Amino acid sequence: MTQTAYRFYLKIQQVEKVCLFELAWGRGQQLSVTLPYPEELTIFYQDWQTKYLSFYNKALRGRVVNTGTITRQVDWAQKLVQAEAKLLCEFHRWLRHEELFEIRAIIAQAAKEKTENLLPSQHNAHVPTIDIFLTCNSQDLCRLPWEVWEITEFAASSKIRIVRQPINIHDTPVNYQFKPCRGKARVLAILGDDTGLNFQVDREAVKSLSPIAEVEFVGWQPHESQAELKDKIFKAIKDERGWDILFFAGHSNENMHTGGELAIAPGTSLSIIEIAQSLTIAKHRGLQFAIFNSCSGLSIANTLIDLGLSQVAIMREPIHNQVAQEFLVRFLKSLAEYKDVHESLLSACQFLKLQKNLTYPSTYLIPSLFCHPDAPLFCLQPSRIKHKCKRWLPSRKEAMALSALIFCSWQLSTQSFLIEKRVLVQAMYRQFTNQPDRQNSPPVLLVEIDEESIKKAKISDPRPMDRSYIAKIIDRLTSINAKIIGVDYLFDRHQPKNDRKLAQTLRSSIKKQSTWFVLATSRNQAGGWFEPLPELASPNWQLQGNTFVVGYDSYVTHFTLLPRKYSSNRPLPFAYWLAVAHWLNFEQFGELLQPQINSSDHWVSQVKNHINQTTGEYEFLDLFSNSSRLQPLTKFSYKLGQMWMHPIIDFSIPPEAVFLRLPAWQLLENNDFPLLPLTILNKRPSIVIIAAGYKDAGLVAPGGDYFPLPAAVGYWRSQHPANPSTVFTGGEIHAYMVHHLLNQRLVIPIPNLWLILLAALLGKGTVLVLGNSTNTQKQEIIFLWFLLTLIYALASLQIYISLEILLPWLLPSLTFWIYIFLYLIDRKSSYLN
């Protein structure tokens, strides 16, 4: 089987009036064709060259021999365009000769096969190229514009590039793949004789490489001797740090004997032979590419490639100063985009042809690239870290999908919905795995004043609730040894008929058994707080708890956090004070702190000082989990409209593990109900919450104490049809928060946004791996990630229970699989195309 070559070597030798075309490729394949050389081509070239030099007769970067005396005004631009057309017409006619058909057909077939052999993923991103290394045995042939040979009419889908190589090459290039990377590329710019020229644009163009390369300039200075200048250039070229690119701007000329001449200062020239040794040293230290933005560089390029340089870009003819600058700016712009030197040169020539041809006709024919056949094309390399990071950037479709998911995850409504559904799944998982968290008896007795209680008490209007009825409940709770009682009602307004009764009951309970009372408060519209009437309850023996709950659009999902620092201007949460009372009465060892009716000190201050001074272990706000306090990151997220790491209320725990529900009418009618202990917790509830359970309940508005039923609580209720209620009361929410504080169980939700970004990285990484894998490996990788996704889902359910961390699953998994899906879609589209 013959191996298809994508690199061809074409040698053209002129012997008198005949040209021999020898094409070599592959594993020793060769084809020779003899073709007569048309004398008209030489005539047309000479005519074009005369018109070219006449048009660009000023500010040339070379010394041009006088071509004649001009005695009248001539439109040299028009004549140059006509001469170019005649030259190219004759050139293309000659190269379309039937004798060359087989050579062109072989090259075209190789281009076709290379296109067909591309991987599907490369069709849109990769243009197949065929490189033809052209060698000519005479200067006359070398001067022809071989770069515009229209071979591509046979293979329009591929790019056929013509590069030149000398007929004689003695040295080999250095294999730079095995040399240590020096970081930034290094550029040596030699600025020669500027007589009649202006190098400012050249200097700025080379400086534009500074972000990705180290640039140094060397050139002549006034009052500098010829020997000093040459020595300075020699030393600069063979600098021990090495160079990657050598740049020269100035006057230059051909010289077959010296390899070309560079005008480095007024009246001072430097031949290539003189710097050959320095160039050889520079080559071994990293020099790969040289560009001579000067005139007539054919002999310069031949000599440097012969010395073993990888590539050399030159101008075959004299070049106007402004054209040289336009070319250089465009060339270096492409080079800075990490294109190879050949692509950069072609890009610059296209620019001169398509956008500057009216201003600078024929100049696109002048540049040429000489290459060593054994050297890869030089191109600037991006930073390894930067290059690797660029591969990880999302594609347009990936960026659109990722943006949509991030936007979705940013919405609090979406977060609330996903949390509710996730907690529902956790409740199902708890039941399925038999982890209901029922080791201890519920810590809270929830005494609800429900509709039936209101009817039996013959209360016509429960707004406001009859305080004599609340007094009866407190009397009853006192009789059964209730030590901690929280009342989820506001006592900020007078009830002349009932205030006296309630005040007497509160004081009597404290006198009998030092009952701890936590009364509800809430912020009013004026910015203050609804505080109990002084004649009802003194702040010297009762605590006031803020009943504010956290949620979105009436759905309560998050725990009410403690502040970072205590402030007397803002009451602490209602549930927190109940938990503190429990801790001081049933978990603290040592002297008990009890409320006293005759106390003259503020009760909150007494509690705070007692905790800080007598326990010796805890600060006032550190009795329970540190997660119950507002963390800096969570506080910062509030400014972004987010709730990062804000603990949620774990409704996946069955309500019966959190509280016992007891209608107020049953409590009052039962004469023998020893529910509550004095000193122990593990058998019966230790905290009582008196709360509303009727539809008109609300601290500030009717129905304000009714919330939508959390999905997880609804699931647990469905297991017990005896409780068909479809609403959730504030008392139940406070009971859950008390439970979480006492059990130090605060579930921290990891933000969806964080894991979406992590999933995007995993997805992109997997796509990069898939792009370099066989079809079988692709299937195995995708199946493995499918299993890992399922394992992650199950693991996240258990982590929620065991480690109290909510790891999002839906949006991160969706993010990952969108990356995979888009990759598969693009891959399929590539096959179809």
C-alpha positions in Angstrom: 0.0 0.0 0.0 1.4 3.4 -1.0 1.6 6.0 1.7 0.0 9.3 0.7 2.4 12.3 1.1 1.3 15.7 2.2 4.6 17.3 1.5 6.1 17.5 -2.0 9.5 18.6 -3.2 9.5 20.2 -6.6 12.9 21.0 -8.2 12.9 23.2 -11.4 16.1 23.3 -13.4 16.6 25.4 -16.5 19.0 24.2 -19.1 19.1 26.6 -22.0 15.6 26.9 -23.3 14.2 23.8 -21.5 12.9 23.5 -17.9 13.0 20.1 -16.0 10.3 19.7 -13.4 11.1 17.0 -10.9 8.5 16.1 -8.3 9.4 13.9 -5.3 7.0 12.7 -2.5 6.1 9.9 -0.2 8.4 6.9 0.0 10.7 7.6 -2.9 8.0 8.4 -5.5 9.3 10.7 -8.3 8.0 12.2 -11.5 9.9 14.2 -14.1 8.5 16.4 -16.8 10.4 18.5 -19.4 8.8 21.7 -20.5 10.1 24.4 -22.9 10.8 27.7 -21.2 9.0 30.7 -22.9 11.3 33.6 -23.8 8.3 35.9 -23.5 8.2 35.2 -19.7 11.7 36.7 -19.3 10.7 39.7 -21.4 7.5 40.2 -19.4 9.4 39.9 -16.1 12.0 42.4 -17.1 9.3 44.8 -18.3 7.4 44.4 -15.0 10.6 44.9 -13.0 11.3 48.1 -14.9 7.8 49.5 -14.3 8.0 48.4 -10.7 11.3 50.1 -10.0 10.1 53.2 -11.8 6.9 53.4 -9.8 8.7 52.8 -6.4 11.7 55.0 -7.3 12.0 56.7 -3.9 12.5 55.4 -0.3 13.5 51.9 -1.4 15.2 49.7 1.2 18.1 49.0 -1.2 20.6 50.5 -3.6 19.0 50.5 -7.1 21.1 51.0 -10.3 19.8 53.9 -12.4 17.3 52.4 -14.9 17.3 55.4 -17.3 16.4 59.0 -17.6 12.8 60.1 -17.3 12.1 63.1 -19.6 8.3 63.4 -19.3 5.5 62.5 -16.9 4.4 58.9 -17.1 1.5 57.1 -15.3 3.8 54.4 -13.9 1.0 53.0 -11.7 -1.1 52.1 -14.8 1.9 50.8 -16.6 2.8 48.6 -13.6 -0.7 47.1 -13.4 -0.6 46.3 -17.1 2.9 44.8 -16.8 1.8 42.7 -13.8 -1.2 41.4 -15.7 1.0 40.4 -18.7 3.6 38.7 -16.5 1.0 36.7 -14.5 -1.0 35.7 -17.6 2.1 34.4 -19.3 3.3 32.7 -16.1 0.0 30.9 -15.5 -0.3 30.0 -19.2 3.1 28.3 -19.0 2.3 26.4 -15.8 -1.0 25.2 -17.3 0.9 23.4 -20.0 -0.4 19.8 -20.6 3.0 18.4 -19.6 2.5 19.6 -16.0 -1.0 18.1 -15.8 0.1 14.9 -14.1 2.2 16.8 -11.5 -0.8 19.0 -10.6 -3.1 16.0 -10.5 -0.9 14.1 -8.1 -0.8 17.2 -5.8 -4.6 17.6 -6.1 -5.2 14.0 -5.3 -3.1 14.2 -2.1 -5.1 17.3 -1.0 -8.4 15.4 -1.6 -7.2 12.4 0.4 -6.0 14.6 3.3 -9.4 16.3 3.4 -11.2 12.9 3.5 -8.9 11.6 6.3 -9.6 14.4 8.6 -11.4 13.5 11.8 -15.1 14.7 12.0 -14.2 17.1 14.8 -11.5 18.7 12.6 -13.6 19.6 9.6 -14.8 22.9 10.9 -11.6 23.9 12.8 -8.9 22.6 10.5 -8.1 23.5 6.9 -6.0 20.7 5.3 -2.7 22.0 3.8 -0.3 20.7 1.2 3.3 22.1 1.4 5.4 22.2 -1.7 9.1 22.8 -1.3 10.3 24.6 -4.4 13.9 24.7 -5.6 15.2 26.6 -8.6 18.6 26.3 -10.0 18.9 29.9 -11.5 18.3 33.4 -10.2 16.0 34.1 -13.1 13.7 31.3 -12.0 14.0 32.3 -8.4 12.8 35.8 -9.2 9.4 34.5 -10.6 6.4 34.8 -8.3 5.9 31.0 -7.7 3.8 31.7 -4.7 0.8 32.6 -6.9 0.9 29.4 -8.9 -2.8 28.4 -9.2 -2.6 24.7 -8.4 -5.7 25.0 -6.2 -8.1 24.9 -9.1 -7.8 21.1 -8.8 -8.4 21.0 -5.1 -10.4 24.0 -3.8 -11.1 22.3 -0.5 -7.4 22.3 0.6 -4.8 25.0 0.9 -1.7 24.4 -1.2 1.3 26.4 0.1 4.5 27.0 -1.8 7.7 27.6 0.2 11.2 27.9 -1.2 14.4 26.1 -0.3 17.9 26.6 -1.6 19.4 24.2 -4.1 22.3 23.5 -1.7 21.8 22.9 2.0 24.8 21.8 4.1 23.8 22.1 7.7 20.8 20.7 9.6 18.5 22.6 11.9 18.6 22.0 15.7 15.9 19.9 17.2 14.4 22.4 19.5 11.8 19.9 20.9 14.4 18.5 23.3 15.7 21.9 24.4 14.4 23.3 27.7 11.7 26.0 27.2 13.0 29.5 28.1 9.5 30.9 28.8 8.9 34.0 26.6 10.4 34.0 23.1 13.3 36.3 22.5 13.5 38.7 19.5 16.7 40.5 18.4 15.9 43.5 16.2 18.8 45.0 14.2 18.1 48.4 12.8 20.5 49.3 10.0 21.2 52.3 7.9 18.1 54.5 8.0 19.3 57.0 5.3 16.1 58.1 3.5 14.0 55.7 5.7 12.0 55.9 8.9 12.1 52.9 11.3 9.6 54.3 13.8 6.8 52.0 12.5 9.1 49.0 12.4 10.2 49.7 16.0 6.6 50.0 17.2 5.6 46.8 15.3 8.3 44.8 16.9 7.6 46.2 20.3 4.0 45.0 19.9 5.3 41.5 20.6 6.4 42.6 24.1 3.5 41.0 25.9 4.5 37.5 24.6 8.2 38.0 23.8 11.3 39.7 25.0 12.4 42.3 22.5 15.9 43.9 22.3 17.1 46.4 19.7 20.6 46.9 18.4 21.8 49.5 15.9 24.3 52.1 15.0 24.8 55.3 17.0 26.4 58.5 15.9 30.2 58.7 16.5 30.3 54.9 16.7 33.2 53.4 14.8 32.7 50.7 12.2 34.6 48.1 14.2 32.6 48.9 17.4 29.3 48.6 15.6 30.2 45.3 14.0 31.5 43.9 17.3 28.3 45.0 19.0 26.2 43.2 16.4 28.3 40.0 16.6 28.0 39.9 20.4 24.3 40.6 20.3 23.6 37.8 17.8 25.5 35.1 19.9 24.1 36.3 23.2 24.3 33.3 25.7 20.6 33.7 26.4 19.8 32.9 22.8 17.2 34.2 20.4 14.2 32.8 18.7 13.7 35.5 16.0 16.2 37.7 14.2 14.8 40.8 12.6 16.6 43.3 10.3 15.3 46.5 8.9 17.3 48.7 6.6 19.0 48.6 3.2 20.2 45.3 1.8 21.3 43.8 -1.5 22.2 40.6 -3.2 25.7 39.3 -3.5 26.3 35.8 -4.6 29.9 35.8 -3.3 29.2 37.1 0.2 25.7 35.7 0.8 24.2 39.2 0.7 25.0 42.5 2.2 23.3 44.5 5.0 23.8 48.2 5.4 24.2 48.6 9.1 25.2 52.3 9.1 25.8 55.1 6.6 28.7 53.9 4.5 29.1 50.6 6.4 27.9 47.2 5.2 28.0 43.8 6.8 28.0 40.6 4.7 26.3 37.4 5.7 29.6 35.6 5.5 31.0 37.9 8.2 28.2 36.9 10.7 27.9 33.3 9.6 29.8 32.0 12.7 27.7 34.1 15.0 24.5 32.9 13.3 25.6 29.3 13.8 26.1 29.9 17.5 22.8 31.6 17.7 21.1 28.7 15.9 22.4 26.3 18.5 21.2 28.6 21.2 17.6 28.7 19.8 17.5 30.9 16.7 14.9 29.5 14.3 13.5 32.3 12.2 14.9 35.4 10.6 13.0 38.1 8.8 14.7 40.7 6.6 12.4 43.6 6.0 14.7 44.9 3.3 15.4 44.7 -0.4 16.7 41.9 -2.6 17.1 39.1 -0.1 17.3 36.0 -2.3 21.0 35.4 -1.6 20.5 36.2 2.1 17.8 33.6 2.4 19.8 30.9 0.5 22.8 31.4 2.7 20.9 31.3 6.0 19.0 28.2 5.2 22.3 26.6 4.1 23.6 27.4 7.6 20.7 25.4 9.1 18.2 28.1 10.1 14.6 26.8 10.1 12.9 29.6 8.1 13.8 33.0 6.6 11.4 35.6 5.2 12.7 38.0 2.7 11.7 40.4 -0.1 12.9 39.2 -3.5 12.9 42.7 -5.1 13.5 46.2 -3.8 10.7 47.2 -1.5 9.3 50.7 -0.7 9.7 51.8 2.9 6.0 52.2 3.5 5.2 48.9 1.9 7.7 47.2 4.1 6.1 48.7 7.2 2.6 47.7 6.1 3.8 44.2 5.5 5.6 44.0 8.8 2.7 45.2 10.9 0.3 42.7 9.4 2.9 39.9 9.6 3.7 40.4 13.2 0.0 40.7 14.1 -0.6 37.2 12.7 2.5 35.9 14.4 1.3 37.4 17.7 -2.0 35.4 17.2 0.2 32.2 17.4 0.0 31.5 13.6 3.1 29.9 12.1 5.4 32.0 10.0 4.0 30.7 6.7 0.4 31.5 7.6 1.6 34.9 8.9 3.4 35.7 5.6 0.4 34.6 3.5 -1.9 36.7 5.6 0.3 39.8 5.1 0.5 39.2 1.3 -3.3 38.8 1.2 -3.6 42.1 3.0 -1.4 43.8 0.4 -3.3 42.2 -2.4 -6.9 42.8 -1.3 -6.6 46.1 0.7 -3.5 47.9 -0.5 -3.2 46.8 -4.2 -4.5 50.2 -5.4 -2.0 52.1 -3.3 0.9 49.7 -3.6 0.4 47.6 -6.8 2.3 44.3 -7.3 3.8 44.4 -3.8 2.0 41.2 -2.7 4.2 39.3 -5.2 7.4 40.3 -3.5 7.6 38.5 -0.1 8.9 34.8 0.0 9.5 32.3 2.7 12.5 30.0 2.6 12.4 26.9 4.7 14.7 24.1 5.7 12.9 20.9 4.7 13.8 19.2 8.0 12.5 21.9 10.3 8.9 22.5 11.6 7.4 25.8 10.9 8.2 28.3 13.6 5.4 29.9 15.6 5.3 31.8 18.9 4.1 29.5 21.7 1.5 30.8 24.2 2.3 30.4 27.9 1.7 26.8 28.8 -0.6 27.7 31.5 -2.5 30.2 29.4 -2.7 27.7 26.5 -4.1 25.0 28.7 -6.5 27.4 30.3 -7.7 28.5 26.9 -8.6 24.9 26.0 -10.9 24.8 29.0 -12.9 27.9 27.9 -16.5 27.0 27.0 -17.6 27.0 23.3 -20.3 29.3 22.2 -23.1 26.7 22.8 -21.5 25.6 26.1 -21.3 29.2 27.2 -25.0 29.8 26.3 -26.1 26.7 28.2 -23.9 27.5 31.2 -25.1 31.1 31.3 -28.7 29.9 31.3 -28.1 27.4 34.2 -26.2 30.0 36.2 -29.0 32.5 35.7 -31.5 29.9 36.8 -29.5 29.0 39.9 -29.2 32.7 40.8 -33.0 33.1 41.3 -34.1 32.7 44.9 -37.4 31.3 43.7 -35.6 28.5 41.9 -33.4 27.9 45.0 -36.5 27.7 47.2 -38.2 25.3 44.8 -35.2 23.0 44.5 -34.6 22.9 48.3 -38.2 22.0 49.0 -38.2 19.2 46.4 -34.8 18.0 47.6 -35.9 17.8 51.3 -39.0 15.8 50.1 -36.6 13.3 48.5 -34.6 13.2 51.7 -37.8 12.4 53.7 -38.5 9.5 51.3 -34.9 8.4 51.6 -35.1 8.5 55.5 -38.2 6.3 55.5 -36.8 3.9 52.9 -33.5 3.5 54.8 -35.2 3.6 58.2 -33.3 6.7 59.4 -36.2 8.8 60.8 -34.3 10.4 63.7 -36.6 9.2 66.4 -34.0 8.1 68.9 -35.2 10.7 71.5 -38.6 11.8 72.4 -39.6 15.2 70.8 -38.4 18.1 72.9 -41.4 20.3 72.2 -45.1 20.1 73.3 -47.0 22.2 70.8 -50.2 23.4 72.4 -52.4 24.6 69.6 -55.4 26.9 70.0 -57.2 25.4 67.0 -60.7 25.9 65.7 -62.2 23.3 68.0 -60.6 24.9 71.0 -62.1 28.3 70.0 -65.5 26.7 69.7 -65.4 24.9 73.0 -64.2 28.1 74.7 -67.0 30.0 73.0 -64.7 32.7 71.8 -66.5 34.7 69.1 -63.6 36.7 67.8 -60.0 35.3 68.2 -58.5 38.5 67.0 -57.1 39.4 69.4 -57.1 36.1 71.3 -58.9 36.2 74.7 -56.0 36.5 77.2 -58.1 34.9 79.9 -58.1 31.7 77.8 -54.3 31.9 77.4 -54.1 32.3 81.2 -56.1 29.1 81.6 -53.7 27.2 79.4 -50.7 28.6 81.4 -52.4 27.6 84.7 -52.9 24.1 83.4 -49.3 23.8 82.2 -48.1 25.1 85.5 -50.1 22.4 87.2 -48.3 19.7 85.2 -44.9 21.1 85.9 -44.2 22.9 82.6 -40.8 24.6 83.2 -40.4 26.4 79.9 -43.3 28.1 78.1 -43.2 30.0 74.9 -46.2 32.1 74.0 -46.5 32.8 70.2 -48.9 35.8 70.7 -48.3 39.5 71.0 -49.3 41.3 74.2 -48.7 44.9 73.0 -52.4 46.1 73.3 -54.7 46.3 76.2 -57.6 43.9 77.0 -59.0 45.6 80.0 -61.2 42.6 81.0 -58.4 40.0 80.7 -55.1 41.7 81.2 -55.3 41.4 85.0 -56.0 37.7 84.9 -53.1 37.0 82.5 -50.7 39.1 84.6 -51.6 37.2 87.8 -51.2 33.9 86.0 -47.7 34.7 84.8 -46.5 35.9 88.2 -48.2 33.0 90.0 -46.4 30.4 87.7 -43.0 32.0 88.3 -43.6 32.1 92.1 -44.7 28.5 92.2 -42.0 26.8 90.1 -39.8 29.6 88.6 -41.3 29.0 85.1 -39.3 30.5 82.2 -41.5 32.5 79.9 -40.5 33.5 76.3 -43.0 35.9 74.8 -43.3 36.7 71.1 -42.3 40.0 69.5 -42.1 41.3 66.0 -40.9 44.4 64.2 -43.6 47.0 63.7 -44.0 49.4 60.8 -42.3 52.2 62.6 -39.1 50.2 62.8 -39.5 49.4 66.5 -40.8 46.2 68.2 -44.1 45.0 69.5 -43.3 44.7 73.3 -45.6 43.2 76.0 -47.4 45.7 78.1 -45.3 46.4 81.3 -48.3 45.7 83.5 -48.6 42.2 81.9 -45.0 41.1 81.8 -41.9 42.7 83.1 -38.6 42.4 81.1 -37.0 41.6 84.5 -38.4 38.1 84.5 -39.5 37.2 80.9 -37.6 36.9 77.6 -38.8 38.3 74.3 -38.1 36.3 71.1 -38.3 37.5 67.6 -40.8 35.3 65.6 -39.4 36.3 62.2 -39.0 33.3 59.8 -36.9 33.1 56.7 -38.2 32.1 53.3 -39.2 33.2 49.8 -42.7 34.1 48.6 -44.4 32.8 51.9 -42.5 29.4 51.7 -40.3 28.9 54.8 -37.1 27.0 54.0 -34.3 28.5 56.0 -33.3 28.7 59.6 -33.4 32.0 61.4 -29.8 32.8 62.2 -28.3 34.5 65.3 -26.3 37.7 64.6 -22.5 37.7 64.7 -22.7 40.1 67.7 -25.4 40.5 70.2 -27.3 43.8 70.2 -29.9 44.8 72.8 -31.7 46.7 70.0 -32.7 43.5 68.2 -34.3 40.6 70.1 -32.9 37.1 69.5 -35.0 34.5 67.7 -37.9 33.0 69.6 -36.6 29.4 69.1 -33.2 30.4 70.4 -34.5 31.7 73.7 -36.5 28.5 74.2 -33.4 26.4 73.5 -31.3 28.5 75.9 -33.9 28.0 78.7 -33.8 24.3 78.1 -30.0 24.2 78.2 -29.8 26.2 81.5 -32.5 24.1 83.1 -31.7 20.6 81.9 -28.2 20.4 80.5 -26.1 22.8 82.6 -24.4 21.4 85.7 -24.1 23.6 88.7 -26.2 26.5 90.1 -29.5 27.0 88.3 -30.6 30.4 87.2 -34.2 31.1 88.0 -36.4 34.1 87.2 -37.6 36.2 90.2 -40.6 38.4 90.3 -38.9 41.0 92.4 -35.8 41.2 90.3 -34.5 44.7 89.5 -32.2 43.6 86.7 -33.1 43.0 83.1 -33.6 39.3 82.7 -31.7 39.1 79.3 -28.7 40.7 81.0 -28.9 38.2 83.9 -29.0 35.2 81.5 -26.2 36.6 79.4 -23.9 37.2 82.4 -24.7 33.9 83.9 -23.7 32.0 80.7 -20.6 34.0 80.2 -19.4 33.9 83.9 -20.5 30.6 85.3 -20.1 28.1 82.5 -16.5 29.0 81.7 -16.9 27.2 78.4 -19.3 29.1 76.2 -19.9 32.6 75.0 -23.5 33.8 75.1 -24.2 33.1 71.4 -22.1 29.9 71.3 -24.2 27.5 73.2 -25.2 25.6 70.1 -23.8 24.9 66.7 -21.6 27.6 65.3 -23.6 27.3 62.1 -26.6 28.9 63.9 -24.8 32.2 63.8 -24.6 34.5 60.7 -21.3 33.7 59.0 -19.3 36.3 57.0 -19.7 34.5 53.7 -23.5 34.3 54.1 -23.6 37.9 55.1 -21.7 38.9 52.0 -24.0 36.8 49.8 -27.0 38.9 51.1 -25.5 41.9 49.2 -25.6 39.8 46.0 -29.2 38.8 46.7 -28.1 35.3 47.6 -28.2 33.0 50.7 -25.0 31.1 50.4 -24.4 28.5 53.2 -27.5 29.7 55.0 -28.7 26.7 57.0 -32.1 25.3 56.1 -34.9 23.8 58.2 -34.7 20.1 57.9 -38.3 19.1 57.2 -37.2 15.6 56.2 -37.3 14.8 59.9 -40.8 13.5 60.7 -42.9 16.0 62.7 -43.5 13.4 65.4 -39.8 13.4 66.1 -39.8 17.1 66.6 -43.0 17.9 68.6 -46.1 16.5 70.2 -49.2 18.3 69.0 -51.9 18.8 71.7 -55.0 20.9 71.0 -55.6 23.4 73.8 -59.1 22.1 74.6 -57.7 18.6 75.3 -55.1 20.0 77.6 -57.7 21.9 79.6 -60.2 18.9 79.8 -57.7 16.3 80.8 -57.3 16.2 84.6 -54.4 13.8 84.7 -51.8 14.6 82.2 -48.2 14.6 83.7 -46.4 15.3 80.5 -43.5 17.5 81.5 -40.5 16.7 83.8 -38.6 19.0 86.1 -35.1 17.7 85.5 -34.9 15.2 82.7 -35.5 15.3 79.0 -35.2 11.8 77.6 -38.7 10.7 78.3 -41.1 13.6 77.8 -41.1 17.1 76.2 -39.4 19.8 78.2 -40.5 22.9 76.2 -44.1 24.1 75.6 -45.1 26.4 72.8 -48.5 27.9 72.9 -49.4 28.8 69.3 -52.3 29.5 67.0 -53.8 26.8 64.8 -56.8 28.6 63.3 -57.1 30.4 60.0 -57.3 34.0 61.3 -54.1 33.6 63.3 -51.3 36.1 62.6 -49.1 38.4 64.6 -49.7 41.4 62.4 -52.3 40.3 59.8 -55.1 37.6 59.6 -53.7 34.4 58.2 -50.1 35.6 58.7 -49.3 32.6 60.8 -50.3 30.1 58.1 -47.6 29.0 55.6 -47.7 26.7 52.6 -47.2 23.1 53.7 -43.6 22.0 53.0 -43.6 19.1 50.6 -41.6 16.9 53.0 -44.1 17.6 55.9 -46.9 16.8 53.5 -45.3 13.5 52.7 -45.1 12.6 56.4 -48.6 13.7 57.0 -49.8 11.4 54.1 -48.4 8.5 56.2 -50.8 9.5 59.0 -54.2 10.3 57.4 -55.4 11.4 60.9 -53.8 14.8 60.2 -55.1 16.0 56.8 -54.1 19.7 57.3 -52.7 21.4 54.2 -51.1 24.3 56.0 -48.1 24.8 58.2 -48.2 27.0 61.3 -45.6 29.3 62.8 -45.6 27.3 66.0 -44.5 24.2 64.0 -41.7 26.2 62.3 -40.4 27.3 65.7 -40.7 23.8 67.1 -38.4 22.6 64.2 -35.9 25.3 64.9 -35.9 24.5 68.6 -35.2 20.8 67.7 -32.3 21.7 65.4 -30.7 23.9 68.1 -31.0 21.3 70.8 -29.7 18.5 68.5 -27.2 20.8 66.9 -28.5 19.7 63.5 -28.2 22.5 61.0 -28.0 21.4 57.4 -25.8 23.6 55.3 -26.8 23.9 51.6 -23.9 24.2 49.2 -24.9 26.8 46.6 -26.0 25.4 43.2 -23.8 28.0 41.5 -20.6 26.6 43.0 -21.3 23.0 41.9 -22.6 24.1 38.5 -19.1 25.7 37.9 -17.4 22.6 39.2 -19.6 20.4 37.0 -18.8 22.6 34.1 -15.1 22.0 34.7 -15.7 18.3 34.9 -17.8 18.3 31.8 -15.2 20.3 29.8 -12.5 18.0 31.0 -14.4 15.0 30.0 -15.1 16.5 26.6 -11.4 17.1 26.1 -10.7 13.5 27.0 -13.5 12.2 24.7 -12.0 14.2 21.8 -8.8 12.1 22.1 -10.4 8.7 22.6 -11.5 5.9 20.3 -15.2 5.1 19.9 -15.0 2.2 22.3 -13.2 4.4 24.9 -15.9 7.1 24.5 -18.6 4.6 25.3 -16.8 3.4 28.3 -16.1 6.9 29.6 -19.7 8.0 29.2 -21.1 4.8 30.9 -18.6 5.4 33.8 -19.8 9.0 34.3 -23.4 7.8 34.1 -22.7 5.4 37.0 -20.8 8.1 38.9 -23.7 10.4 38.5 -26.0 7.8 40.1 -23.5 7.1 42.9 -23.2 10.9 43.5 -27.0 11.1 43.8 -27.1 8.4 46.4 -24.0 9.6 48.3 -25.5 13.1 48.5 -28.6 11.7 50.1 -26.6 10.0 52.8 -24.2 13.0 53.3 -27.3 15.1 54.0 -28.2 12.9 56.9 -24.7 12.0 58.2 -22.8 15.2 57.6 -25.6 17.7 57.5 -24.5 19.0 54.1 -26.9 19.5 51.2 -25.1 18.8 48.0 -27.2 19.9 45.0 -27.7 17.2 42.4 -30.1 18.3 39.7 -28.5 21.4 38.2 -24.9 20.3 38.6 -25.7 16.9 36.9 -27.7 18.7 34.2 -24.7 21.0 33.6 -22.3 18.1 33.2 -24.5 16.1 30.9 -25.3 19.2 28.7 -21.5 19.4 28.0 -21.5 15.7 27.0 -24.7 16.1 25.0 -23.4 19.1 23.0 -20.2 17.2 22.3 -22.1 14.2 20.9 -24.4 16.5 18.9 -21.4 18.3 17.3 -19.7 15.0 16.7 -22.8 13.7 14.9 -23.2 16.9 12.9 -19.5 16.6 11.8 -20.1 13.1 10.5 -23.2 14.2 8.6 -21.3 17.1 7.0 
